């Protein structure tokens, strides 16, 4: 079974829309985990939860950046 990889340069509008929807799901999950880690950190004042919170913030940053790239590609395809 061959798995189709998503290549942004060769993507169609449908594929970009699918990736944007997946990106929203990932953003929601990351926000939930981030808020959960913040609550645990405030309660326990643990270095572990502080590190998890920072890691989730970095992951969220990259997800938001990838969303911006996908939106730019969508705009280019719609022209």
PDB file of N, CA, C and O in Angstrom, chain B, residues numbered from 101:
ATOM      1  N   UNK B 101       0.846  -1.181   0.000  1.00  0.00           N
ATOM      2  CA  UNK B 101       0.000   0.000   0.000  1.00  0.00           C
ATOM      3  C   UNK B 101       0.886   1.236   0.000  1.00  0.00           C
ATOM      4  O   UNK B 101       1.742   1.400   0.869  1.00  0.00           O
ATOM      5  N   UNK B 102       0.675   2.096  -0.975  1.00  0.00           N
ATOM      6  CA  UNK B 102       1.474   3.314  -1.089  1.00  0.00           C
ATOM      7  C   UNK B 102       0.752   4.471  -0.410  1.00  0.00           C
ATOM      8  O   UNK B 102      -0.438   4.693  -0.637  1.00  0.00           O
ATOM      9  N   UNK B 103       1.474   5.198   0.416  1.00  0.00           N
ATOM     10  CA  UNK B 103       0.913   6.341   1.117  1.00  0.00           C
ATOM     11  C   UNK B 103       1.249   7.603   0.328  1.00  0.00           C
ATOM     12  O   UNK B 103       2.407   7.854  -0.004  1.00  0.00           O
ATOM     13  N   UNK B 104       0.215   8.393   0.034  1.00  0.00           N
ATOM     14  CA  UNK B 104       0.433   9.649  -0.666  1.00  0.00           C
ATOM     15  C   UNK B 104       0.913  10.703   0.318  1.00  0.00           C
ATOM     16  O   UNK B 104       0.277  10.938   1.346  1.00  0.00           O
ATOM     17  N   UNK B 105       2.023  11.329   0.007  1.00  0.00           N
ATOM     18  CA  UNK B 105       2.552  12.381   0.861  1.00  0.00           C
ATOM     19  C   UNK B 105       2.029  13.718   0.383  1.00  0.00           C
ATOM     20  O   UNK B 105       1.803  13.923  -0.810  1.00  0.00           O
ATOM     21  N   UNK B 106       1.839  14.625   1.325  1.00  0.00           N
ATOM     22  CA  UNK B 106       1.391  15.971   0.997  1.00  0.00           C
ATOM     23  C   UNK B 106       2.604  16.807   0.621  1.00  0.00           C
ATOM     24  O   UNK B 106       3.513  16.999   1.428  1.00  0.00           O
ATOM     25  N   UNK B 107       2.610  17.302  -0.608  1.00  0.00           N
ATOM     26  CA  UNK B 107       3.683  18.171  -1.088  1.00  0.00           C
ATOM     27  C   UNK B 107       3.033  19.514  -1.408  1.00  0.00           C
ATOM     28  O   UNK B 107       2.207  19.608  -2.316  1.00  0.00           O
ATOM     29  N   UNK B 108       3.403  20.539  -0.669  1.00  0.00           N
ATOM     30  CA  UNK B 108       2.745  21.835  -0.791  1.00  0.00           C
ATOM     31  C   UNK B 108       2.896  22.421  -2.191  1.00  0.00           C
ATOM     32  O   UNK B 108       1.956  23.030  -2.704  1.00  0.00           O
ATOM     33  N   UNK B 109       4.046  22.251  -2.812  1.00  0.00           N
ATOM     34  CA  UNK B 109       4.280  22.832  -4.134  1.00  0.00           C
ATOM     35  C   UNK B 109       3.370  22.229  -5.200  1.00  0.00           C
ATOM     36  O   UNK B 109       3.064  22.886  -6.195  1.00  0.00           O
ATOM     37  N   UNK B 110       2.938  20.989  -5.003  1.00  0.00           N
ATOM     38  CA  UNK B 110       2.107  20.299  -5.988  1.00  0.00           C
ATOM     39  C   UNK B 110       0.652  20.158  -5.530  1.00  0.00           C
ATOM     40  O   UNK B 110      -0.121  19.432  -6.154  1.00  0.00           O
ATOM     41  N   UNK B 111       0.280  20.829  -4.468  1.00  0.00           N
ATOM     42  CA  UNK B 111      -1.037  20.638  -3.856  1.00  0.00           C
ATOM     43  C   UNK B 111      -2.146  21.309  -4.662  1.00  0.00           C
ATOM     44  O   UNK B 111      -1.955  22.361  -5.272  1.00  0.00           O
ATOM     45  N   UNK B 112      -3.293  20.671  -4.643  1.00  0.00           N
ATOM     46  CA  UNK B 112      -4.489  21.259  -5.236  1.00  0.00           C
ATOM     47  C   UNK B 112      -5.250  22.008  -4.143  1.00  0.00           C
ATOM     48  O   UNK B 112      -4.914  21.910  -2.963  1.00  0.00           O
ATOM     49  N   UNK B 113      -6.272  22.751  -4.544  1.00  0.00           N
ATOM     50  CA  UNK B 113      -7.054  23.512  -3.571  1.00  0.00           C
ATOM     51  C   UNK B 113      -7.742  22.581  -2.568  1.00  0.00           C
ATOM     52  O   UNK B 113      -7.865  22.922  -1.392  1.00  0.00           O
ATOM     53  N   UNK B 114      -8.184  21.421  -3.021  1.00  0.00           N
ATOM     54  CA  UNK B 114      -8.826  20.451  -2.129  1.00  0.00           C
ATOM     55  C   UNK B 114      -7.873  19.909  -1.082  1.00  0.00           C
ATOM     56  O   UNK B 114      -8.241  19.751   0.082  1.00  0.00           O
ATOM     57  N   UNK B 115      -6.657  19.626  -1.496  1.00  0.00           N
ATOM     58  CA  UNK B 115      -5.654  19.128  -0.551  1.00  0.00           C
ATOM     59  C   UNK B 115      -5.276  20.194   0.471  1.00  0.00           C
ATOM     60  O   UNK B 115      -5.074  19.890   1.646  1.00  0.00           O
ATOM     61  N   UNK B 116      -5.181  21.442   0.020  1.00  0.00           N
ATOM     62  CA  UNK B 116      -4.853  22.536   0.944  1.00  0.00           C
ATOM     63  C   UNK B 116      -5.984  22.722   1.947  1.00  0.00           C
ATOM     64  O   UNK B 116      -5.735  22.920   3.136  1.00  0.00           O
ATOM     65  N   UNK B 117      -7.231  22.661   1.470  1.00  0.00           N
ATOM     66  CA  UNK B 117      -8.387  22.768   2.376  1.00  0.00           C
ATOM     67  C   UNK B 117      -8.362  21.652   3.415  1.00  0.00           C
ATOM     68  O   UNK B 117      -8.634  21.892   4.591  1.00  0.00           O
ATOM     69  N   UNK B 118      -8.041  20.449   2.992  1.00  0.00           N
ATOM     70  CA  UNK B 118      -7.969  19.300   3.909  1.00  0.00           C
ATOM     71  C   UNK B 118      -6.881  19.532   4.966  1.00  0.00           C
ATOM     72  O   UNK B 118      -7.090  19.252   6.146  1.00  0.00           O
ATOM     73  N   UNK B 119      -5.731  20.041   4.542  1.00  0.00           N
ATOM     74  CA  UNK B 119      -4.649  20.305   5.482  1.00  0.00           C
ATOM     75  C   UNK B 119      -5.010  21.438   6.443  1.00  0.00           C
ATOM     76  O   UNK B 119      -4.615  21.408   7.608  1.00  0.00           O
ATOM     77  N   UNK B 120      -5.757  22.436   5.966  1.00  0.00           N
ATOM     78  CA  UNK B 120      -6.197  23.519   6.851  1.00  0.00           C
ATOM     79  C   UNK B 120      -7.150  23.000   7.921  1.00  0.00           C
ATOM     80  O   UNK B 120      -7.078  23.419   9.076  1.00  0.00           O
ATOM     81  N   UNK B 121      -8.034  22.096   7.543  1.00  0.00           N
ATOM     82  CA  UNK B 121      -8.955  21.505   8.520  1.00  0.00           C
ATOM     83  C   UNK B 121      -8.193  20.669   9.547  1.00  0.00           C
ATOM     84  O   UNK B 121      -8.492  20.716  10.740  1.00  0.00           O
ATOM     85  N   UNK B 122      -7.218  19.914   9.079  1.00  0.00           N
ATOM     86  CA  UNK B 122      -6.383  19.122   9.981  1.00  0.00           C
ATOM     87  C   UNK B 122      -5.571  20.034  10.901  1.00  0.00           C
ATOM     88  O   UNK B 122      -5.355  19.724  12.072  1.00  0.00           O
ATOM     89  N   UNK B 123      -5.130  21.155  10.352  1.00  0.00           N
ATOM     90  CA  UNK B 123      -4.364  22.123  11.128  1.00  0.00           C
ATOM     91  C   UNK B 123      -5.209  22.705  12.261  1.00  0.00           C
ATOM     92  O   UNK B 123      -4.710  22.909  13.368  1.00  0.00           O
ATOM     93  N   UNK B 124      -6.475  22.971  11.990  1.00  0.00           N
ATOM     94  CA  UNK B 124      -7.384  23.482  13.030  1.00  0.00           C
ATOM     95  C   UNK B 124      -7.520  22.464  14.154  1.00  0.00           C
ATOM     96  O   UNK B 124      -7.468  22.821  15.331  1.00  0.00           O
ATOM     97  N   UNK B 125      -7.693  21.192  13.790  1.00  0.00           N
ATOM     98  CA  UNK B 125      -7.824  20.134  14.792  1.00  0.00           C
ATOM     99  C   UNK B 125      -6.571  20.066  15.666  1.00  0.00           C
ATOM    100  O   UNK B 125      -6.670  19.976  16.890  1.00  0.00           O
ATOM    101  N   UNK B 126      -5.413  20.108  15.049  1.00  0.00           N
ATOM    102  CA  UNK B 126      -4.160  20.048  15.793  1.00  0.00           C
ATOM    103  C   UNK B 126      -4.021  21.270  16.706  1.00  0.00           C
ATOM    104  O   UNK B 126      -3.550  21.147  17.837  1.00  0.00           O
ATOM    105  N   UNK B 127      -4.425  22.433  16.227  1.00  0.00           N
ATOM    106  CA  UNK B 127      -4.358  23.650  17.041  1.00  0.00           C
ATOM    107  C   UNK B 127      -5.245  23.528  18.271  1.00  0.00           C
ATOM    108  O   UNK B 127      -4.833  23.893  19.372  1.00  0.00           O
ATOM    109  N   UNK B 128      -6.452  23.022  18.093  1.00  0.00           N
ATOM    110  CA  UNK B 128      -7.375  22.858  19.226  1.00  0.00           C
ATOM    111  C   UNK B 128      -6.804  21.879  20.248  1.00  0.00           C
ATOM    112  O   UNK B 128      -6.859  22.133  21.451  1.00  0.00           O
ATOM    113  N   UNK B 129      -6.257  20.767  19.773  1.00  0.00           N
ATOM    114  CA  UNK B 129      -5.671  19.779  20.685  1.00  0.00           C
ATOM    115  C   UNK B 129      -4.481  20.383  21.429  1.00  0.00           C
ATOM    116  O   UNK B 129      -4.346  20.199  22.638  1.00  0.00           O
ATOM    117  N   UNK B 130      -3.621  21.100  20.712  1.00  0.00           N
ATOM    118  CA  UNK B 130      -2.469  21.732  21.360  1.00  0.00           C
ATOM    119  C   UNK B 130      -2.900  22.769  22.396  1.00  0.00           C
ATOM    120  O   UNK B 130      -2.306  22.857  23.471  1.00  0.00           O
ATOM    121  N   UNK B 131      -3.924  23.547  22.080  1.00  0.00           N
ATOM    122  CA  UNK B 131      -4.416  24.533  23.048  1.00  0.00           C
ATOM    123  C   UNK B 131      -4.982  23.858  24.293  1.00  0.00           C
ATOM    124  O   UNK B 131      -4.785  24.340  25.409  1.00  0.00           O
ATOM    125  N   UNK B 132      -5.684  22.743  24.101  1.00  0.00           N
ATOM    126  CA  UNK B 132      -6.221  22.004  25.247  1.00  0.00           C
ATOM    127  C   UNK B 132      -5.091  21.465  26.122  1.00  0.00           C
ATOM    128  O   UNK B 132      -5.122  21.615  27.343  1.00  0.00           O
ATOM    129  N   UNK B 133      -4.100  20.841  25.499  1.00  0.00           N
ATOM    130  CA  UNK B 133      -2.971  20.284  26.256  1.00  0.00           C
ATOM    131  C   UNK B 133      -2.176  21.403  26.927  1.00  0.00           C
ATOM    132  O   UNK B 133      -1.737  21.262  28.069  1.00  0.00           O
ATOM    133  N   UNK B 134      -1.994  22.515  26.214  1.00  0.00           N
ATOM    134  CA  UNK B 134      -1.262  23.645  26.786  1.00  0.00           C
ATOM    135  C   UNK B 134      -1.982  24.198  28.006  1.00  0.00           C
ATOM    136  O   UNK B 134      -1.353  24.449  29.034  1.00  0.00           O
ATOM    137  N   UNK B 135      -3.286  24.390  27.906  1.00  0.00           N
ATOM    138  CA  UNK B 135      -4.027  24.907  29.061  1.00  0.00           C
ATOM    139  C   UNK B 135      -3.999  23.920  30.220  1.00  0.00           C
ATOM    140  O   UNK B 135      -3.911  24.325  31.380  1.00  0.00           O
ATOM    141  N   UNK B 136      -4.073  22.642  29.917  1.00  0.00           N
ATOM    142  CA  UNK B 136      -3.995  21.610  30.953  1.00  0.00           C
ATOM    143  C   UNK B 136      -2.628  21.644  31.641  1.00  0.00           C
ATOM    144  O   UNK B 136      -2.545  21.536  32.864  1.00  0.00           O
ATOM    145  N   UNK B 137      -1.557  21.794  30.855  1.00  0.00           N
ATOM    146  CA  UNK B 137      -0.211  21.865  31.431  1.00  0.00           C
ATOM    147  C   UNK B 137      -0.027  23.114  32.279  1.00  0.00           C
ATOM    148  O   UNK B 137       0.640  23.068  33.312  1.00  0.00           O
ATOM    149  N   UNK B 138      -0.606  24.219  31.857  1.00  0.00           N
ATOM    150  CA  UNK B 138      -0.502  25.460  32.635  1.00  0.00           C
ATOM    151  C   UNK B 138      -1.189  25.296  33.981  1.00  0.00           C
ATOM    152  O   UNK B 138      -0.663  25.728  35.007  1.00  0.00           O
ATOM    153  N   UNK B 139      -2.369  24.670  33.981  1.00  0.00           N
ATOM    154  CA  UNK B 139      -3.091  24.440  35.239  1.00  0.00           C
ATOM    155  C   UNK B 139      -2.272  23.535  36.159  1.00  0.00           C
ATOM    156  O   UNK B 139      -2.152  23.810  37.353  1.00  0.00           O
ATOM    157  N   UNK B 140      -1.709  22.461  35.611  1.00  0.00           N
ATOM    158  CA  UNK B 140      -0.882  21.562  36.421  1.00  0.00           C
ATOM    159  C   UNK B 140       0.357  22.275  36.950  1.00  0.00           C
ATOM    160  O   UNK B 140       0.764  22.061  38.092  1.00  0.00           O
ATOM    161  N   UNK B 141       0.949  23.119  36.120  1.00  0.00           N
ATOM    162  CA  UNK B 141       2.137  23.861  36.553  1.00  0.00           C
ATOM    163  C   UNK B 141       1.793  24.825  37.679  1.00  0.00           C
ATOM    164  O   UNK B 141       2.543  24.943  38.648  1.00  0.00           O
ATOM    165  N   UNK B 142       0.663  25.514  37.557  1.00  0.00           N
ATOM    166  CA  UNK B 142       0.276  26.462  38.614  1.00  0.00           C
ATOM    167  C   UNK B 142      -0.008  25.735  39.920  1.00  0.00           C
ATOM    168  O   UNK B 142       0.238  26.271  41.001  1.00  0.00           O
ATOM    169  N   UNK B 143      -0.526  24.515  39.821  1.00  0.00           N
ATOM    170  CA  UNK B 143      -0.831  23.739  41.014  1.00  0.00           C
ATOM    171  C   UNK B 143       0.431  23.145  41.647  1.00  0.00           C
ATOM    172  O   UNK B 143       0.633  23.251  42.857  1.00  0.00           O
ATOM    173  N   UNK B 144       1.273  22.524  40.827  1.00  0.00           N
ATOM    174  CA  UNK B 144       2.403  21.753  41.348  1.00  0.00           C
ATOM    175  C   UNK B 144       3.716  22.533  41.363  1.00  0.00           C
ATOM    176  O   UNK B 144       4.643  22.169  42.086  1.00  0.00           O
ATOM    177  N   UNK B 145       3.801  23.585  40.583  1.00  0.00           N
ATOM    178  CA  UNK B 145       5.047  24.350  40.437  1.00  0.00           C
ATOM    179  C   UNK B 145       6.224  23.419  40.124  1.00  0.00           C
ATOM    180  O   UNK B 145       7.297  23.523  40.717  1.00  0.00           O
ATOM    181  N   UNK B 146       5.992  22.519  39.187  1.00  0.00           N
ATOM    182  CA  UNK B 146       6.969  21.506  38.827  1.00  0.00           C
ATOM    183  C   UNK B 146       7.719  21.933  37.565  1.00  0.00           C
ATOM    184  O   UNK B 146       7.145  22.528  36.653  1.00  0.00           O
ATOM    185  N   UNK B 147       9.010  21.616  37.538  1.00  0.00           N
ATOM    186  CA  UNK B 147       9.820  21.912  36.358  1.00  0.00           C
ATOM    187  C   UNK B 147       9.328  21.110  35.155  1.00  0.00           C
ATOM    188  O   UNK B 147       9.380  21.592  34.023  1.00  0.00           O
ATOM    189  N   UNK B 148       8.857  19.901  35.393  1.00  0.00           N
ATOM    190  CA  UNK B 148       8.355  19.043  34.317  1.00  0.00           C
ATOM    191  C   UNK B 148       7.203  19.710  33.578  1.00  0.00           C
ATOM    192  O   UNK B 148       7.193  19.744  32.347  1.00  0.00           O
ATOM    193  N   UNK B 149       6.232  20.241  34.318  1.00  0.00           N
ATOM    194  CA  UNK B 149       5.094  20.894  33.675  1.00  0.00           C
ATOM    195  C   UNK B 149       5.502  22.214  33.035  1.00  0.00           C
ATOM    196  O   UNK B 149       4.915  22.620  32.032  1.00  0.00           O
ATOM    197  N   UNK B 150       6.493  22.883  33.597  1.00  0.00           N
ATOM    198  CA  UNK B 150       7.014  24.100  32.972  1.00  0.00           C
ATOM    199  C   UNK B 150       7.646  23.768  31.626  1.00  0.00           C
ATOM    200  O   UNK B 150       7.438  24.480  30.644  1.00  0.00           O
ATOM    201  N   UNK B 151       8.417  22.689  31.586  1.00  0.00           N
ATOM    202  CA  UNK B 151       9.047  22.274  30.331  1.00  0.00           C
ATOM    203  C   UNK B 151       7.995  21.844  29.310  1.00  0.00           C
ATOM    204  O   UNK B 151       8.111  22.168  28.128  1.00  0.00           O
ATOM    205  N   UNK B 152       6.974  21.120  29.754  1.00  0.00           N
ATOM    206  CA  UNK B 152       5.890  20.729  28.845  1.00  0.00           C
ATOM    207  C   UNK B 152       5.142  21.943  28.303  1.00  0.00           C
ATOM    208  O   UNK B 152       4.763  21.974  27.133  1.00  0.00           O
ATOM    209  N   UNK B 153       4.932  22.938  29.156  1.00  0.00           N
ATOM    210  CA  UNK B 153       4.247  24.155  28.730  1.00  0.00           C
ATOM    211  C   UNK B 153       5.052  24.886  27.656  1.00  0.00           C
ATOM    212  O   UNK B 153       4.496  25.335  26.654  1.00  0.00           O
ATOM    213  N   UNK B 154       6.351  25.001  27.870  1.00  0.00           N
ATOM    214  CA  UNK B 154       7.217  25.655  26.880  1.00  0.00           C
ATOM    215  C   UNK B 154       7.227  24.861  25.572  1.00  0.00           C
ATOM    216  O   UNK B 154       7.169  25.447  24.491  1.00  0.00           O
ATOM    217  N   UNK B 155       7.302  23.535  25.666  1.00  0.00           N
ATOM    218  CA  UNK B 155       7.298  22.690  24.464  1.00  0.00           C
ATOM    219  C   UNK B 155       5.984  22.845  23.695  1.00  0.00           C
ATOM    220  O   UNK B 155       5.998  22.903  22.465  1.00  0.00           O
ATOM    221  N   UNK B 156       4.858  22.914  24.393  1.00  0.00           N
ATOM    222  CA  UNK B 156       3.566  23.098  23.731  1.00  0.00           C
ATOM    223  C   UNK B 156       3.468  24.468  23.081  1.00  0.00           C
ATOM    224  O   UNK B 156       2.878  24.600  22.008  1.00  0.00           O
ATOM    225  N   UNK B 157       4.039  25.500  23.716  1.00  0.00           N
ATOM    226  CA  UNK B 157       4.034  26.838  23.120  1.00  0.00           C
ATOM    227  C   UNK B 157       4.853  26.867  21.831  1.00  0.00           C
ATOM    228  O   UNK B 157       4.463  27.498  20.849  1.00  0.00           O
ATOM    229  N   UNK B 158       5.981  26.183  21.848  1.00  0.00           N
ATOM    230  CA  UNK B 158       6.819  26.116  20.637  1.00  0.00           C
ATOM    231  C   UNK B 158       6.090  25.350  19.539  1.00  0.00           C
ATOM    232  O   UNK B 158       6.099  25.763  18.380  1.00  0.00           O
ATOM    233  N   UNK B 159       5.462  24.242  19.901  1.00  0.00           N
ATOM    234  CA  UNK B 159       4.704  23.457  18.912  1.00  0.00           C
ATOM    235  C   UNK B 159       3.554  24.280  18.339  1.00  0.00           C
ATOM    236  O   UNK B 159       3.298  24.243  17.136  1.00  0.00           O
ATOM    237  N   UNK B 160       2.867  25.017  19.196  1.00  0.00           N
ATOM    238  CA  UNK B 160       1.764  25.860  18.750  1.00  0.00           C
ATOM    239  C   UNK B 160       2.258  26.948  17.800  1.00  0.00           C
ATOM    240  O   UNK B 160       1.590  27.262  16.815  1.00  0.00           O
ATOM    241  N   UNK B 161       3.415  27.518  18.088  1.00  0.00           N
ATOM    242  CA  UNK B 161       4.019  28.523  17.213  1.00  0.00           C
ATOM    243  C   UNK B 161       4.233  27.959  15.808  1.00  0.00           C
ATOM    244  O   UNK B 161       3.896  28.609  14.819  1.00  0.00           O
ATOM    245  N   UNK B 162       4.791  26.752  15.720  1.00  0.00           N
ATOM    246  CA  UNK B 162       5.051  26.149  14.412  1.00  0.00           C
ATOM    247  C   UNK B 162       3.763  25.756  13.688  1.00  0.00           C
ATOM    248  O   UNK B 162       3.694  25.833  12.461  1.00  0.00           O
ATOM    249  N   UNK B 163       2.757  25.340  14.432  1.00  0.00           N
ATOM    250  CA  UNK B 163       1.473  25.006  13.810  1.00  0.00           C
ATOM    251  C   UNK B 163       0.830  26.271  13.235  1.00  0.00           C
ATOM    252  O   UNK B 163       0.266  26.239  12.140  1.00  0.00           O
ATOM    253  N   UNK B 164       0.913  27.375  13.966  1.00  0.00           N
ATOM    254  CA  UNK B 164       0.355  28.639  13.474  1.00  0.00           C
ATOM    255  C   UNK B 164       1.112  29.114  12.238  1.00  0.00           C
ATOM    256  O   UNK B 164       0.506  29.603  11.285  1.00  0.00           O
ATOM    257  N   UNK B 165       2.432  28.971  12.254  1.00  0.00           N
ATOM    258  CA  UNK B 165       3.232  29.354  11.084  1.00  0.00           C
ATOM    259  C   UNK B 165       2.878  28.491   9.870  1.00  0.00           C
ATOM    260  O   UNK B 165       2.784  29.001   8.754  1.00  0.00           O
ATOM    261  N   UNK B 166       2.683  27.201  10.082  1.00  0.00           N
ATOM    262  CA  UNK B 166       2.324  26.329   8.963  1.00  0.00           C
ATOM    263  C   UNK B 166       0.940  26.683   8.429  1.00  0.00           C
ATOM    264  O   UNK B 166       0.688  26.578   7.228  1.00  0.00           O
ATOM    265  N   UNK B 167       0.051  27.097   9.314  1.00  0.00           N
ATOM    266  CA  UNK B 167      -1.276  27.532   8.873  1.00  0.00           C
ATOM    267  C   UNK B 167      -1.171  28.763   7.985  1.00  0.00           C
ATOM    268  O   UNK B 167      -1.885  28.876   6.988  1.00  0.00           O
ATOM    269  N   UNK B 168      -0.279  29.689   8.345  1.00  0.00           N
ATOM    270  CA  UNK B 168      -0.086  30.881   7.521  1.00  0.00           C
ATOM    271  C   UNK B 168       0.431  30.512   6.135  1.00  0.00           C
ATOM    272  O   UNK B 168      -0.001  31.088   5.137  1.00  0.00           O
ATOM    273  N   UNK B 169       1.347  29.563   6.068  1.00  0.00           N
ATOM    274  CA  UNK B 169       1.874  29.114   4.779  1.00  0.00           C
ATOM    275  C   UNK B 169       0.772  28.457   3.953  1.00  0.00           C
ATOM    276  O   UNK B 169       0.680  28.684   2.747  1.00  0.00           O
ATOM    277  N   UNK B 170      -0.060  27.646   4.597  1.00  0.00           N
ATOM    278  CA  UNK B 170      -1.168  27.007   3.889  1.00  0.00           C
ATOM    279  C   UNK B 170      -2.162  28.040   3.359  1.00  0.00           C
ATOM    280  O   UNK B 170      -2.674  27.892   2.250  1.00  0.00           O
ATOM    281  N   UNK B 171      -2.437  29.079   4.141  1.00  0.00           N
ATOM    282  CA  UNK B 171      -3.349  30.125   3.683  1.00  0.00           C
ATOM    283  C   UNK B 171      -2.762  30.871   2.488  1.00  0.00           C
ATOM    284  O   UNK B 171      -3.486  31.211   1.552  1.00  0.00           O
ATOM    285  N   UNK B 172      -1.459  31.127   2.515  1.00  0.00           N
ATOM    286  CA  UNK B 172      -0.815  31.777   1.377  1.00  0.00           C
ATOM    287  C   UNK B 172      -0.924  30.913   0.120  1.00  0.00           C
ATOM    288  O   UNK B 172      -1.190  31.424  -0.968  1.00  0.00           O
ATOM    289  N   UNK B 173      -0.722  29.620   0.273  1.00  0.00           N
ATOM    290  CA  UNK B 173      -0.832  28.701  -0.860  1.00  0.00           C
ATOM    291  C   UNK B 173      -2.270  28.671  -1.386  1.00  0.00           C
ATOM    292  O   UNK B 173      -2.493  28.625  -2.596  1.00  0.00           O
ATOM    293  N   UNK B 174      -3.235  28.696  -0.473  1.00  0.00           N
ATOM    294  CA  UNK B 174      -4.639  28.701  -0.879  1.00  0.00           C
ATOM    295  C   UNK B 174      -4.950  29.961  -1.680  1.00  0.00           C
ATOM    296  O   UNK B 174      -5.631  29.897  -2.703  1.00  0.00           O
ATOM    297  N   UNK B 175      -4.450  31.113  -1.211  1.00  0.00           N
ATOM    298  CA  UNK B 175      -4.671  32.365  -1.936  1.00  0.00           C
ATOM    299  C   UNK B 175      -4.027  32.316  -3.326  1.00  0.00           C
ATOM    300  O   UNK B 175      -4.600  32.804  -4.300  1.00  0.00           O
ATOM    301  N   UNK B 176      -2.846  31.731  -3.407  1.00  0.00           N
ATOM    302  CA  UNK B 176      -2.162  31.626  -4.700  1.00  0.00           C
ATOM    303  C   UNK B 176      -2.927  30.713  -5.656  1.00  0.00           C
ATOM    304  O   UNK B 176      -2.979  30.973  -6.858  1.00  0.00           O
ATOM    305  N   UNK B 177      -3.519  29.649  -5.126  1.00  0.00           N
ATOM    306  CA  UNK B 177      -4.271  28.732  -5.973  1.00  0.00           C
ATOM    307  C   UNK B 177      -5.598  29.332  -6.435  1.00  0.00           C
ATOM    308  O   UNK B 177      -6.096  28.992  -7.508  1.00  0.00           O
ATOM    309  N   UNK B 178      -6.163  30.215  -5.633  1.00  0.00           N
ATOM    310  CA  UNK B 178      -7.450  30.812  -5.986  1.00  0.00           C
ATOM    311  C   UNK B 178      -7.308  31.915  -7.031  1.00  0.00           C
ATOM    312  O   UNK B 178      -8.297  32.293  -7.659  1.00  0.00           O
ATOM    313  N   UNK B 179      -6.115  32.432  -7.227  1.00  0.00           N
ATOM    314  CA  UNK B 179      -5.902  33.495  -8.224  1.00  0.00           C
ATOM    315  C   UNK B 179      -5.923  32.967  -9.625  1.00  0.00           C
ATOM    316  O   UNK B 179      -5.759  33.731 -10.576  1.00  0.00           O
TER     317      UNK B 179
END
